[in-house]
């Protein structure tokens, strides 16, 4: 019995020594590492001068292999995983699933370029439980928007189709350049949800990063969300918003407004051989983007507002 007590005491001492000798977490350990791809846009289709659809699986596989070579907190694809045809998901989906890290998807307009009867199945096919959602990593809340909520591609209920028509008709009076049928907008329901997420992040002292397929700011005005001014007026009120990342405009774009970085990532599908993706590291004061292929590298300061 005495021997058993001695063994227990030794084990306790070993545990305490181990706890005491553990090195404190460094600032580098607290950084967030993210993989980002935009507009893979695969289909088994003939190429056009700026779309090499059949080459996307190989480019996606190479990007996944590169992302798997680095420790990541998660990876995200910013919409238009396919160009058309529901069966296209069966080619690129298994490649995406080989990512070793957590994986997230954003809904793009081309993701709904499928038969009407199959449109309700698209989110599930992309492993999405909700069309828009949020998740938290460390002291960051990442909000993923559904820019097809009101659109002529992704609105699939009579209610959302009616809201789409109403918004499109309302905006047509001023004829903004982004009033294209291949763009979309956020419903009032989604905007109210965004506001609740922003308030929650503020309450929890979390920084906020947005992901969407459609841009809301930049030199290009044609590809923006239909109601981007309404969205911008909302997030302007929250100093904890730090970035908005999107795809859709395959040429890429960038703007800064009130300390928020609005970055459009270049499309993967656009060139015959050269790819486009990025590894992003978020530190306490910077967003460091290591671009691959057509995507340029850049450093963005995280401002305190």
Protein Blocks (a to p, Z undefined) as FASTA:
>chain_A
ZZmmmmmmmmmmmmmmmmmmpccddfklmpccddddehklpacddddfkbcfklmmmmmm
mmmmmmmmpccfbdcdeejjbfghjklmmmmmmmmmmpmbdcdddddfklmmccfklmmm
mmmmnopabfbdcddehjbccddddfklpacklmcbfklmmmmmmmmmmmmmnopaklcf
kbccddfklmmmmmmmmmmmmmnopacddddfbdcbdjblklpcfklmmmmmmmmmpmkb
mbdcdehilnopaddeehiacdddddfklpmklgcdddddddfkbccdddehjbccdddd
dddZZ
